[in-house]
Amino acid sequence: MPRVAAIDCGTNSIRLLVAELTHRHDGTVDLRDLHREMRIVRLGQGVDATGRLAPEALERTRVALVDYAVAARRKGVERVRMVATSATRDASNRDEFFAMTREVLGTEAEVISGDEEARLSFTGAVGEQDPDDGPFLVVDVGGGSTELVLGDWDGRRAEVTAARSVDIGCVRITERALKSDPPAPAEVEAARTLAAEVLAEAFDAVDVSKAKTWIGVAGTITTLSAVAQGLPEYDSERTHLSRLSRADIDRVAGELLTVDHATRAANPVIHPGRVDVIGGGAVVVQALAEQFAERGGPADLVVSEHDILDGIALSLAESA
């Protein structure tokens, strides 16, 4: 039973999954978690404005990777795959990032396309779903980009039929539009307009009316679920496979966008690194829900703690 490490380095956070792979006789692979960890490093800090990765953001990421490398060694990991997404795709000094990852991990991070990011997220998200609830629409709201991917799951393997990634996420929309604390009504309206305009490209490419089940992954959506439930502390068992109605999404977004930083920071389920961008993330999810309703997509959002990390780990199954 080989052990693998998957690392997902996004615009806002960097996450690690150490897992044990079991190959079954029918050709499928079981994934058993040994360790999951997430840190907010804000690698994409200022990239939208400057086109470069900030030195302090690179250093925060390096520190996290050093600890991840130690954790992987202690768990007996045989193979590591690290993928890097929106922030590094856009940065003019991304060679500095790659040199750092080679030095720390002994392997180079892969800059994957938005569509590949979406496919990995889809594979990780649908593994626990009943095939009869498909087709599935998986949405990943990150720091710098949002992915929509439509496909089927037969209980053994996933088949993607359409996917699109667009450059809007909780960090980008906050830096562009939500500058006051709390955001002014005009800023919120501008953010909603921006989200709708950017997401239109994804909706033109992915026919959400074909989906029976809408699954949301990654930290923005899982945090919204925890806030909606009023949890006393973040609990992944309570957020995993929970549901958010459109009314839930609108209510939580309204709460987050009308209070100041200190009030959001006092909520125990919001990670300190998400406090200043969770309102922007809520705007993106609101825009998604509105478009799903207009286009005949699924009503409720199923929240999943399993996402691109699981997809990355499963991609190592054949060669591990």
Secondary structure, DSSP 8 states (H G I E B T S, - for coil): --EEEEEEE-SSEEEEEEEEEEE-TTS-EEEEEEEEEEEE--TTTTHHHHSS--HHHHHHHHHHHHHHHHHHHHTT--EEEEEE-HHHHH-TTHHHHHHHHHHHHSS--EE--HHHHHHHHHHHHHTTS-GGG-SEEEEEE-SS-EEEEEEEE-SS-EEEEEEEEES--HHHHHHHH--SSS--HHHHHHHHHHHHHHHHHHHHHS-GGG-SEEEEESHHHHHHHHHHHT-SS--HHHHTT-EE-HHHHHHHHHHHHSS-HHHHHT-TTS-GGGTTTHHHHHHHHHHHHHHHHHTT--SSEEEES--HHHHHHHHTTTT-
